[in-house]
Amino acid sequence: MVVLELIFKGHVSGICQLSGDQRMQGIYVDAVEVEALLQNLPQGLSEDSYLLFF
């Protein structure tokens, strides 16, 4: 859920839609970018997002 929140709030720039798949399962993100964001969560995420890492 944290990754989806990062996407919806505009923190992830490397997003692609897999060809022919219009569902949420068809979203591809850059794992290195997401991992870097998870190491230092940006401000403005839900409280639940921060609790997952403490």
SVG drawing of the C-alpha trace seen along z (x, -y; Angstrom):
<svg xmlns="http://www.w3.org/2000/svg" viewBox="-8 -17 26 25">
<polyline fill="none" stroke="black" stroke-width="0.4" points="0.0,0.0 2.9,-2.4 4.1,-2.1 0.6,-3.0 0.5,-6.0 3.9,-7.1 2.7,-6.8 -0.6,-8.6 1.1,-11.5 3.6,-12.0 6.8,-10.8 7.6,-8.1 8.6,-9.2 9.6,-5.9 6.1,-4.5 5.1,-2.4 1.9,-0.5 2.6,3.0 1.3,3.4 -2.2,4.6 -2.9,4.6 -5.2,1.8 -5.4,3.1 -3.4,2.1 -1.4,5.4 -0.1,3.9 1.8,1.0 5.6,1.3 7.7,-1.0 11.5,-1.3 12.5,0.8 15.6,-1.2 13.7,-4.4 11.1,-3.0 13.7,-1.4 15.4,-4.8 12.1,-6.5 11.4,-3.8 14.8,-4.5 13.8,-8.1 10.0,-8.5 8.8,-11.8 6.6,-14.1 2.9,-14.0 2.2,-10.3 -0.5,-8.7 0.3,-7.9 0.1,-4.2 2.9,-4.5 5.3,-5.7 4.2,-3.2 5.2,-0.3 8.9,-1.3 9.2,-1.8"/>
</svg>
